[in-house]
Amino acid sequence: MRDTKLKLTSHVGRDLLASASIFKSEQAVVWEYVVNSLQYVEEGIAPKVDVRVSQSEKLIEISDNGRGMTDEDLARFFTMHGENLDRVRGRPGRGKFGTGKSAAFGIAKALVVDTRRDGIRNRVILTREAIDNSSGKDVPLEWVVRNEATTLANGTTISIAHVMLPRLLTAPIIEYIERNLQSFRTLQPEVAVNEHLCQYREPEVAETFEFQPTTEQEKLLDKAILTIKVARSPLPEPEIGVAVTAGVGALVAIETGGIERKEFGNYLFGEIDCPAIEKRQSTIEPYDPSRNLQLNIRHPVCAVLIPFIASKLEEVRLAQVRKMHEARRSEQARRLEQEARKIAELLNKDFATVVARLDGIRSAAASAARGVAKFGRLAESGADPTAFIEGIQTPADVEIPEPRKRLGAGADGRTAPDVPRRAELNEKGTTAADPSGGDGNKPRPRGGFRVEYRQLGEKEYRSKYDPSNLTILINLDHRAVRNALAASGGNTDDVSFRRLSYELAFTEYSLALGWEMANRDPGMPADDVLYEIRVALNRVAVAAADLYSKSA
């Protein structure tokens, strides 16, 4: 009699390539192996990882001083979706989805694992050709060295060979590693990429806040302590938000609570260690294997943790906004703001001229009308605004929208639609507004660069560009700026102070244009970027030549 039972089966090769497809860049692939090297070391040993990236050889090698693997460990490593023994024994960390054997094939054709443990060496090769030619039941590996005696210390070298990317870039790898090292700082790791020593550099902190869950929240979060820090200057977008770990070194998410696009939101970062994410038994996973650093709000612990983080981030953000608006009410602050507006007006006049010329050339050439640039095209709004919307310039009261109604099981309420909210100016308001432009139901703030004087800390640069809202910040805490203002007796109209302000703003503006051009066109030659920076700097300096010798 024929067996009519159905069985769930899997094609191992296709399964592995499906797992590999979530690793689309060299930085994601390298971090997958670096983070394993950081976590799986013997007790009391500081992890050391050496990453070699070779464009000519199309090769990436990650070598570590970890504890290495035996032949039995390798068998588990090459088991699809196999969970490592550390997790089975209750040690929090990675290895949950077993993606180590597949990550390399997101960008390359071969993975070589050379590992030593307790004087025994093993070397195994897995190729894309073997995966493609497999029957589906399993994929053969080439065991080049098996249980060979060695004098080499414990450790593993991962080789990602025959990389298929047209350009193998080290800068994104370095940036990605440095950004993620924060969750391993207690281990004092050392990671080098070619000749560069990667280090996590915590931004200079102005204030630190700690929050504990309520008694009700503790039922799911235990006694996880949330730490939120206020940076002295704006943070790059990847550094904004709270790093969520499920045990030391097990970074599982970066939660922003939606503050990254709000006033002062890009100054906030922090951390929370919540092992309950892993300990709580649930059929719903708290996060997926794609390493997208997003929690699943449908998981019981995450459903409490996400709102907890978001509410505290918003609480700190609003407090900082109030402080900033209060500080702006001083006489000197008002004068500095006036000076900043003069500089911004000159910069935007230059930018508007450049945009107009480009539009004219493209129109005359009858070419397709591409957007000049998403980063600062001036909106065509009137000079005298008749309405205001939620923004960042002027204290105001912003309307509070009605709670969004649930439209079914798919609406989890995590993000609200990006619709501008109306506002009324109010000097004592706790939020802020910008002038709106345009007609219809969706007013928009007028575009362009802004200039602001801020206290960014003594260790920060003299000036800084904040690309998230096109703002050039002049650092009042920097010794050069502070001394110039002191020498003028606090008079912002002093010629020497104004000259320094203009020099800083013009330089930052020119660099900002170059940065935005390069960001928009990563293939733009460095010489072209430098040329554009030099031309822009000369252009605005000439336009403001008379202002250098005048008082206001």
C-alpha positions as CSV (number, residue, x, y, z in Angstrom):
1,M,0.0,0.0,0.0
2,R,1.3,3.4,-1.0
3,D,2.4,5.7,1.8
4,T,0.1,8.7,1.6
5,K,1.6,10.7,4.4
6,L,2.8,14.2,3.5
7,K,6.1,15.6,4.8
8,L,7.5,19.1,5.0
9,T,10.9,19.1,3.2
10,S,13.5,21.6,2.2
11,H,16.0,22.1,-0.6
12,V,19.1,22.9,1.4
13,G,20.9,24.8,-1.4
14,R,17.9,27.1,-2.1
15,D,17.3,27.5,1.6
16,L,20.9,28.6,2.1
17,L,20.8,31.1,-0.8
18,A,17.5,32.5,0.5
19,S,19.1,33.1,3.9
20,A,22.1,34.7,2.1
21,S,19.8,37.1,0.1
22,I,19.3,39.3,3.2
23,F,23.0,40.2,3.3
24,K,23.3,42.7,0.4
25,S,26.4,44.7,1.3
26,E,30.0,44.1,2.4
27,Q,29.5,45.8,5.7
28,A,26.5,43.5,6.7
29,V,28.4,40.4,5.7
30,V,31.6,41.4,7.5
31,W,29.8,42.3,10.7
32,E,28.0,38.9,10.7
33,Y,31.4,37.3,11.2
34,V,33.0,40.0,13.3
35,V,30.2,39.9,15.9
36,N,30.6,36.2,16.2
37,S,34.3,36.7,16.8
38,L,33.6,39.3,19.5
39,Q,31.1,37.1,21.4
40,Y,32.6,33.6,21.2
41,V,35.9,34.0,23.2
42,E,37.2,32.3,26.3
43,E,36.2,33.8,29.6
44,G,38.4,36.8,30.5
45,I,40.0,37.2,27.1
46,A,39.6,40.5,25.3
47,P,38.5,39.8,21.7
48,K,40.9,40.8,18.9
49,V,39.7,40.7,15.3
50,D,41.7,41.5,12.2
51,V,39.7,42.2,9.0
52,R,41.6,42.3,5.7
53,V,39.8,43.7,2.6
54,S,41.5,43.3,-0.8
55,Q,39.8,44.9,-3.8
56,S,42.5,43.4,-6.2
57,E,42.0,39.8,-4.8
58,K,38.2,40.2,-4.4
59,L,38.7,38.8,-0.9
60,I,37.7,39.5,2.7
61,E,39.4,37.8,5.6
62,I,38.2,38.0,9.3
63,S,40.7,36.5,11.8
64,D,40.1,36.3,15.5
65,N,41.5,35.0,18.8
66,G,38.3,33.3,19.7
67,R,38.0,29.8,21.2
68,G,37.8,28.2,17.7
69,M,35.8,25.1,16.7
70,T,36.3,21.4,16.8
71,D,35.1,19.1,14.0
72,E,31.9,18.6,15.9
73,D,31.4,22.3,16.3
74,L,31.9,22.7,12.5
75,A,29.2,20.1,11.9
76,R,26.8,22.2,14.0
77,F,28.0,25.4,12.2
78,F,27.1,23.9,8.8
79,T,23.7,22.7,10.0
80,M,21.0,24.9,8.5
81,H,19.2,27.0,11.2
82,G,21.2,25.1,13.8
83,E,21.3,26.9,17.2
84,N,24.7,27.0,18.8
85,L,25.4,25.3,22.2
86,D,25.8,28.6,24.0
87,R,22.2,29.5,23.4
88,V,21.1,26.0,24.2
89,R,22.9,26.3,27.6
90,G,21.1,29.6,28.3
91,R,23.8,32.1,27.4
92,P,22.2,35.1,25.7
93,G,23.6,36.1,22.4
94,R,23.6,35.6,18.7
95,G,23.5,32.3,16.7
96,K,19.7,32.1,16.9
97,F,19.1,31.8,13.2
98,G,22.3,30.1,12.1
99,T,23.1,32.6,9.3
100,G,26.9,32.3,9.6
101,K,27.3,29.7,6.9
102,S,25.1,31.7,4.4
103,A,26.0,35.4,4.9
104,A,29.1,35.2,2.7
105,F,27.0,34.1,-0.3
106,G,25.1,37.3,-0.3
107,I,28.2,38.9,-2.0
108,A,30.7,36.1,-2.8
109,K,31.1,32.6,-4.4
110,A,33.1,30.9,-1.7
111,L,33.4,30.6,2.1
112,V,36.5,29.2,3.8
113,V,36.6,28.4,7.5
114,D,40.0,27.8,9.0
115,T,39.7,27.1,12.8
116,R,42.0,26.0,15.6
117,R,40.9,24.7,19.0
118,D,43.1,23.0,21.7
119,G,46.0,22.2,19.3
120,I,43.7,20.8,16.5
121,R,43.2,22.5,13.2
122,N,40.3,22.1,10.7
123,R,39.8,23.8,7.3
124,V,36.6,23.6,5.3
125,I,35.5,25.2,2.0
126,L,31.9,25.7,0.8
127,T,31.4,27.1,-2.8
128,R,28.5,28.5,-4.7
129,E,29.1,25.9,-7.4
130,A,28.6,23.1,-4.9
131,I,25.4,24.8,-3.7
132,D,24.0,25.2,-7.2
133,N,24.9,21.6,-8.1
134,S,23.5,20.0,-5.0
135,S,20.6,17.6,-5.0
136,G,18.8,19.5,-2.4
137,K,19.1,17.0,0.4
138,D,22.5,18.3,1.4
139,V,25.5,20.3,0.0
140,P,29.0,18.7,0.0
141,L,31.8,20.6,1.6
142,E,35.5,20.2,0.9
143,W,37.3,19.3,4.1
144,V,40.9,20.4,3.2
145,V,42.4,19.9,6.7
146,R,40.8,17.6,9.3
147,N,41.9,17.3,12.9
148,E,45.5,18.1,12.1
149,A,47.9,18.9,15.0
150,T,48.9,22.6,15.2
151,T,50.9,24.9,17.4
152,L,48.7,27.8,16.4
153,A,46.7,29.5,19.2
154,N,42.9,29.1,19.3
155,G,41.0,31.1,16.8
156,T,39.2,31.2,13.5
157,T,39.8,32.8,10.1
158,I,36.8,33.3,7.8
159,S,37.7,33.9,4.2
160,I,35.0,35.3,1.9
161,A,36.4,34.7,-1.6
162,H,35.5,35.7,-5.2
163,V,33.5,38.7,-4.0
164,M,31.0,39.6,-6.8
165,L,30.7,43.3,-5.9
166,P,32.1,45.7,-8.6
167,R,33.8,47.8,-5.9
168,L,34.8,46.4,-2.5
169,L,34.7,49.4,-0.2
170,T,36.4,49.6,3.3
171,A,34.9,52.9,4.5
172,P,31.3,51.5,4.9
173,I,32.7,48.4,6.7
174,I,34.7,50.6,9.2
175,E,31.7,52.9,9.8
176,Y,29.4,49.9,10.4
177,I,31.8,48.2,12.8
178,E,32.5,51.4,14.8
179,R,28.8,52.2,15.1
180,N,28.0,48.7,16.4
181,L,31.0,48.3,18.8
182,Q,29.0,50.3,21.5
183,S,27.2,47.1,22.6
184,F,30.6,45.3,23.2
185,R,32.5,48.2,24.9
186,T,32.5,46.3,28.3
187,L,34.6,43.6,26.6
188,Q,37.2,46.1,25.4
189,P,37.4,44.6,21.9
190,E,40.1,45.5,19.4
191,V,39.0,45.4,15.7
192,A,41.2,46.4,12.8
193,V,40.2,46.8,9.2
194,N,43.3,46.9,7.1
195,E,45.4,49.7,8.7
196,H,42.5,51.3,10.5
197,L,41.8,50.5,14.2
198,C,38.1,50.7,14.8
199,Q,36.9,52.4,17.9
200,Y,33.5,53.3,19.2
201,R,33.6,57.0,20.1
202,E,30.8,58.0,22.3
203,P,29.6,61.5,21.5
204,E,30.2,64.2,24.1
205,V,27.3,64.0,26.5
206,A,25.5,67.0,27.9
207,E,23.0,65.2,30.2
208,T,22.2,61.6,31.1
209,F,18.8,60.3,32.3
210,E,17.8,56.9,33.7
211,F,14.4,55.4,33.7
212,Q,13.0,52.3,35.4
213,P,9.9,50.4,34.2
214,T,6.7,50.7,36.2
215,T,5.6,47.8,38.4
216,E,3.3,46.7,35.7
217,Q,6.0,47.0,33.0
218,E,8.4,45.0,35.1
219,K,6.2,41.9,34.8
220,L,7.6,41.6,31.3
221,L,10.7,43.7,31.2
222,D,12.0,42.7,34.6
223,K,14.3,45.5,36.0
224,A,15.7,46.7,32.8
225,I,17.2,50.2,33.2
226,L,16.8,52.6,30.3
227,T,19.6,55.1,29.9
228,I,19.0,58.1,27.6
229,K,21.9,60.5,26.8
230,V,21.8,64.0,25.3
231,A,24.6,64.7,22.9
232,R,26.1,68.1,22.6
233,S,25.8,68.1,18.9
234,P,23.6,66.4,16.3
235,L,24.2,62.7,15.7
236,P,24.5,60.9,12.4
237,E,21.2,59.1,11.7
238,P,22.6,55.6,12.4
239,E,23.6,56.7,15.9
240,I,20.2,58.2,16.9
241,G,18.1,56.1,19.3
242,V,18.4,53.5,22.0
243,A,20.5,50.4,21.5
244,V,18.6,47.4,22.7
245,T,20.6,44.3,23.8
246,A,19.3,40.9,25.0
247,G,22.5,40.3,27.1
248,V,26.0,41.7,26.9
249,G,27.0,42.1,23.3
250,A,23.7,40.8,21.9
251,L,22.5,43.9,20.0
252,V,19.1,43.2,18.6
253,A,17.6,46.6,17.8
254,I,18.0,50.4,17.7
255,E,14.7,52.0,18.7
256,T,14.1,55.7,17.9
257,G,10.4,56.0,18.8
258,G,10.0,58.3,15.8
259,I,12.1,61.2,17.3
260,E,14.7,61.3,14.6
261,R,12.8,63.8,12.5
262,K,11.6,65.9,15.4
263,E,13.3,69.0,16.9
264,F,16.2,67.9,19.0
265,G,15.5,64.3,18.3
266,N,18.9,63.8,16.6
267,Y,20.7,64.6,19.8
268,L,19.4,61.6,21.7
269,F,20.9,58.2,22.1
270,G,21.2,55.5,24.8
271,E,20.9,51.9,25.7
272,I,18.9,49.3,27.5
273,D,19.8,45.7,28.3
274,C,16.6,43.5,28.4
275,P,17.4,39.8,28.5
276,A,13.6,39.2,28.9
277,I,13.4,39.5,25.1
278,E,15.1,36.1,24.8
279,K,13.9,34.5,28.0
280,R,10.1,35.1,27.4
281,Q,8.7,32.0,25.7
282,S,6.5,32.9,22.8
283,T,5.6,31.5,19.4
284,I,6.2,35.0,18.0
285,E,9.9,35.9,17.4
286,P,11.0,39.2,18.9
287,Y,13.1,40.0,15.8
288,D,13.9,38.4,12.5
289,P,17.1,37.0,11.0
290,S,17.7,39.9,8.6
291,R,19.7,41.9,11.2
292,N,17.5,45.0,10.4
293,L,17.7,46.1,14.1
294,Q,13.9,46.2,14.4
295,L,11.9,44.7,17.2
296,N,8.6,42.9,16.5
297,I,5.9,44.9,18.4
298,R,3.7,41.8,18.4
299,H,6.1,39.9,20.7
300,P,4.8,40.3,24.2
301,V,8.0,41.8,25.7
302,C,8.5,44.1,22.7
303,A,4.9,45.3,22.9
304,V,5.8,46.8,26.3
305,L,9.4,47.7,25.6
306,I,8.9,49.7,22.4
307,P,6.3,52.2,24.0
308,F,8.4,52.4,27.1
309,I,11.5,53.6,25.1
310,A,9.5,55.8,22.8
311,S,7.7,57.6,25.7
312,K,10.9,58.3,27.5
313,L,12.7,59.5,24.4
314,E,9.9,61.9,23.8
315,E,9.9,63.1,27.4
316,V,13.6,63.9,27.3
317,R,13.3,65.5,23.8
318,L,10.5,67.9,24.9
319,A,12.5,68.9,28.0
320,Q,15.5,69.8,25.8
321,V,13.3,71.8,23.4
322,R,11.9,73.8,26.3
323,K,15.4,74.5,27.6
324,M,16.6,75.6,24.2
325,H,13.6,78.0,23.7
326,E,14.2,79.4,27.2
327,A,17.9,80.0,26.3
328,R,16.9,81.8,23.1
329,R,15.1,84.5,25.1
330,S,18.3,86.1,26.4
331,E,19.4,89.3,24.7
332,Q,22.7,87.9,23.4
333,A,20.9,84.8,22.1
334,R,18.5,87.1,20.1
335,R,21.4,89.0,18.6
336,L,23.2,85.8,17.7
337,E,20.0,84.6,16.0
338,Q,19.8,87.8,14.0
339,E,23.4,87.3,12.9
340,A,22.7,83.7,12.0
341,R,19.7,84.8,9.9
342,K,21.9,87.3,7.9
343,I,24.4,84.6,7.2
344,A,21.7,82.1,6.2
345,E,20.1,84.7,3.9
346,L,23.4,85.1,2.0
347,L,23.9,81.4,1.7
348,N,20.4,80.7,0.5
349,K,20.7,83.6,-2.1
350,D,23.8,81.8,-3.4
351,F,22.0,78.4,-3.4
352,A,18.9,79.8,-5.1
353,T,21.1,81.3,-7.9
354,V,22.8,78.0,-8.5
355,V,19.5,76.1,-8.6
356,A,18.0,78.7,-11.1
357,R,21.0,78.4,-13.4
358,L,20.8,74.6,-13.4
359,D,17.1,74.7,-14.1
360,G,17.7,77.2,-16.9
361,I,20.4,75.1,-18.6
362,R,18.3,71.9,-18.4
363,S,15.2,73.7,-19.7
364,A,17.1,75.2,-22.6
365,A,18.6,71.8,-23.4
366,A,15.1,70.2,-23.4
367,S,16.3,67.5,-21.1
368,A,14.2,65.5,-18.7
369,A,13.6,67.7,-15.6
370,R,15.5,65.9,-12.9
371,G,15.3,67.2,-9.3
372,V,18.2,69.5,-8.7
373,A,18.7,68.0,-5.3
374,K,16.5,66.7,-2.6
375,F,18.7,68.3,0.0
376,G,17.7,72.0,-0.2
377,R,15.7,73.1,-3.1
378,L,14.0,76.3,-2.1
379,A,10.2,75.9,-1.9
380,E,8.3,78.4,-3.9
381,S,6.5,80.0,-1.1
382,G,5.7,83.6,-0.4
383,A,8.0,85.9,1.6
384,D,5.2,86.7,4.1
385,P,3.9,83.5,5.5
386,T,0.2,83.3,6.3
387,A,0.3,80.1,8.1
388,F,2.7,78.0,10.2
389,I,3.2,74.2,10.6
390,E,5.1,72.0,12.9
391,G,8.8,72.7,12.5
392,I,11.9,73.8,14.4
393,Q,12.4,77.5,14.2
394,T,9.9,79.4,16.3
395,P,8.2,78.5,19.7
396,A,4.6,77.5,19.0
397,D,1.6,75.4,20.0
398,V,1.2,72.5,17.5
399,E,-2.2,70.9,17.0
400,I,-2.5,67.4,18.5
401,P,-4.1,65.0,15.9
402,E,-6.8,62.5,16.9
403,P,-5.5,59.0,17.6
404,R,-5.4,57.0,14.4
405,K,-8.1,54.4,14.2
406,R,-7.1,50.7,13.7
407,L,-8.1,49.5,10.3
408,G,-7.7,45.8,11.0
409,A,-5.1,43.3,12.2
410,G,-2.4,44.8,10.0
411,A,-2.5,48.3,11.6
412,D,-0.2,48.1,14.6
413,G,0.0,51.8,15.2
414,R,3.8,52.1,15.3
415,T,4.1,55.0,12.8
416,A,1.8,57.8,12.0
417,P,1.3,59.3,8.5
418,D,3.9,62.0,7.7
419,V,1.4,64.9,7.4
420,P,2.4,68.4,8.6
421,R,0.4,69.7,11.6
422,R,-0.9,73.2,11.8
423,A,0.5,75.5,14.5
424,E,0.0,78.9,16.2
425,L,3.0,81.0,17.3
426,N,3.3,81.1,21.1
427,E,6.5,82.5,22.8
428,K,5.9,80.1,25.7
429,G,5.0,77.1,23.5
430,T,6.7,73.8,24.2
431,T,6.9,72.8,20.5
432,A,8.0,74.8,17.4
433,A,6.8,75.9,14.0
434,D,8.1,76.9,10.6
435,P,6.5,79.2,8.0
436,S,4.5,77.2,5.5
437,G,4.4,77.7,1.8
438,G,2.2,76.6,-1.1
439,D,-1.5,76.0,-1.4
440,G,-3.8,73.2,-0.7
441,N,-4.3,70.9,2.2
442,K,-0.6,70.0,2.7
443,P,1.4,73.2,3.6
444,R,5.2,72.8,3.6
445,P,8.0,74.8,5.2
446,R,10.1,76.9,3.0
447,G,13.4,75.2,2.1
448,G,16.9,76.4,2.3
449,F,19.9,76.3,4.7
450,R,19.7,77.6,8.3
451,V,22.5,78.8,10.5
452,E,22.4,78.5,14.3
453,Y,24.8,79.2,17.1
454,R,24.8,76.3,19.6
455,Q,26.8,75.1,22.6
456,L,28.1,71.8,21.2
457,G,30.9,71.2,23.7
458,E,34.6,72.0,23.8
459,K,35.6,68.8,22.1
460,E,33.4,69.3,19.1
461,Y,34.6,71.1,15.9
462,R,34.2,74.9,15.4
463,S,31.2,74.2,13.2
464,K,29.1,71.3,12.0
465,Y,26.6,70.5,9.3
466,D,23.4,68.8,10.3
467,P,22.1,67.2,7.1
468,S,18.8,66.1,8.6
469,N,17.4,69.6,8.6
470,L,20.0,71.6,6.5
471,T,21.4,73.4,9.5
472,I,24.9,74.8,9.9
473,L,25.8,75.0,13.5
474,I,28.5,77.3,14.9
475,N,29.9,76.0,18.2
476,L,29.9,78.6,20.9
477,D,31.9,76.3,23.2
478,H,34.9,75.9,20.9
479,R,37.8,77.9,22.2
480,A,38.3,79.9,19.0
481,V,34.6,81.0,18.9
482,R,34.4,81.5,22.6
483,N,37.5,83.7,22.7
484,A,36.4,85.7,19.8
485,L,33.1,86.5,21.5
486,A,34.8,87.2,24.8
487,A,37.3,89.6,23.1
488,S,34.4,91.5,21.6
489,G,32.9,91.9,25.1
490,G,29.9,89.8,24.1
491,N,29.1,92.1,21.2
492,T,27.9,90.0,18.3
493,D,28.3,93.0,16.0
494,D,32.0,93.1,16.5
495,V,33.8,92.8,13.1
496,S,36.3,90.1,14.3
497,F,33.5,87.9,15.6
498,R,31.5,88.4,12.5
499,R,34.4,87.6,10.3
500,L,35.0,84.3,12.1
501,S,31.2,83.5,12.0
502,Y,31.1,84.1,8.2
503,E,34.3,82.1,7.6
504,L,32.9,79.1,9.6
505,A,29.5,79.3,7.9
506,F,30.9,79.7,4.4
507,T,33.3,76.8,4.8
508,E,30.6,74.5,6.3
509,Y,28.2,75.5,3.5
510,S,30.7,74.6,0.8
511,L,31.5,71.3,2.5
512,A,27.8,70.6,2.9
513,L,27.2,71.1,-0.9
514,G,30.1,68.8,-1.6
515,W,28.9,66.2,0.9
516,E,25.3,66.3,-0.5
517,M,26.6,66.0,-4.1
518,A,28.8,63.0,-3.2
519,N,25.9,61.4,-1.2
520,R,23.6,61.8,-4.2
521,D,26.2,60.4,-6.6
522,P,28.6,58.0,-4.8
523,G,30.5,57.6,-8.1
524,M,31.5,61.2,-8.3
525,P,35.3,61.5,-8.5
526,A,37.0,63.1,-5.4
527,D,38.6,65.7,-7.6
528,D,35.2,66.9,-8.8
529,V,33.9,67.1,-5.2
530,L,36.9,69.2,-4.2
531,Y,36.4,71.4,-7.2
532,E,32.8,72.1,-6.3
533,I,33.7,72.8,-2.7
534,R,36.4,75.3,-3.7
535,V,34.2,77.1,-6.2
536,A,31.3,77.4,-3.8
537,L,33.6,78.7,-1.0
538,N,35.1,81.3,-3.3
539,R,31.6,82.3,-4.6
540,V,30.1,83.1,-1.2
541,A,33.2,84.8,0.0
542,V,33.2,87.2,-2.9
543,A,29.5,87.8,-2.4
544,A,30.1,88.8,1.3
545,A,33.4,90.6,0.8
546,D,31.9,94.0,1.9
547,L,30.4,92.5,5.0
548,Y,33.8,91.5,6.4
549,S,34.7,95.1,7.0
550,K,31.3,96.5,8.1
551,S,29.6,96.4,11.4
552,A,25.9,95.6,11.4
